[in-house]
Amino acid sequence: MRMLLVEDDADQRQLLAQLLGNYELVLAASVAEAQPHLGKVDLVLSDWKLGDGDGLMLLRAAQRLSQSPAFVMMTAYGTISHAVDAMRQGADDYLSKPFSRQELELTLEKVSRAQRLKTDNQRLSQALADQHKLTEIIGNSAAMQQLQSRLARISDTDATVLIEGESGTGKELAARALHQLSRRAQKPFVAINCGAIPEALAESELFGADKGAYTGATQAKTGKFEAASTGTLFLDEIGELPLVLQSKLLRVLQEGKVTRLGEHQERSIDVRIIAATNRDLKAEVQAGRFREDLFYRLNVVPLTLPPLRERRDDIPALCRHFLALYARRHGLNPPALGHGLLEKLMSHHWPGNVRELANRMERLVLLGEDMPISPLGEGASEFSVKLPAGGLDWEAFERHCLEKALALNGGNKRQTARYLSLGYKALLYRLEKHGLS
């Protein structure tokens, strides 16, 4: 625990510092010297009488912070009225000089314990508030009203759901909302990104593995299906799953049983499946990269999340939501959203969708500024293409555009994705398709 010790008497300050050797100490001799450290410590131990004021001035300054430290006031013998004033003003405890080492340790331990409990309660309250927010899909546009209606209709069923949408549109948020609104809400919600796990480990991650099933498997491993039993399993980026695992996934969905790698025993599972993708799975099926039978098994209830540029009316509400969220998370006051900035936000193309907007709002909370924002037309209409009368080889044209964009951005794929207003994974898919990865 980090403590600020404020004592204007040098000898007393040195003696107390020796007694408080178990704490990470910051020493100060005056109100002016102590104030810059108030927001960086967990506890303040301050004398009442200071050279440039008193401890009450320091206490009031501490209480003006969004996250105020615990405060213990030291008062001289015979000045109990000062201690009373300090407690009335919000001090956590006081010590009357002279005091013993044991009295000091007991008081600080009691205050420290209370401060930890207070912090834990705040974190719990925040976690519950954030969890409640998961059931609130922000937006009143026609597209979002339709989505909210469908979520409410299917949430309390066990139907398999396929959520489609560009990267950053909030597919996992929709999946969590489905879980929180269902009768499985008190059961596990397990999410796995199918594109983020190495192919060699994907089977054991999904279905589990017996001890010794592969090199390094020193103990039995529970797969995501078993971990999500009686709850919900969210398979994000399902389009990235290798074909060999698609067939095994299909069997699990059909039979409701999993077999761990290296085992022969089948284990029954009770799991609701929600899958998500930013790929066009119908096109993937036609290209032979995704099993048709698995597509129809997953696509029982389709949900499509619209890109942010198609629901611009929701941007003001989203901005207010994210500003309040990040201000609370970082213990800061939410900044005002000026009319000029809001106009820029409304006209931006939003290639990164809601995730990009959230990023900008967090930066606005932290730095009081925003990244440069280009209106919708800028960068999107600065060129013209004359189509040949005899037709166009689209695949060759797309490859040519990708090569040019990569060269223009020095081969940096993330910059190229932003330049082309594509999601990063959408760009990787196109690069792979044309052999440019």
Secondary structure, DSSP 8 states (H G I E B T S, - for coil): -EEEEE-S-HHHHHHHHHHTTTSEEEEESSHHHHGGGGGG-SEEEEESEETTEEHHHHHHHHHTSSS--EEEEEE-TT-HHHHHHHHHTT-SEEEESS--HHHHHHHHHHHHHHHHHHHHHHHHHHHHHHHHHTT-----SHHHHHHHHHHHHHTTS---EEEE--TTS-HHHHHHHHHHTSTTTTS-EEEEETTSS-HHHHHHHHH-B-TTSSTT--S-B--HHHHTTTSEEEEETGGGS-HHHHHHHHHHHHHSEEE-BT---EEE---EEEEEESS-HHHHHHTTSS-HHHHHHHTTEEEE---GGG-GGGHHHHHHHHHHHHHHHHT-------HHHHHHHHH---TTHHHHHHHHHHHHHHHS-------TTTTTSS------TT---HHHHHHHHHHHHHHHTTT-HHHHHHHTT--HHHHHHHHHHTT--
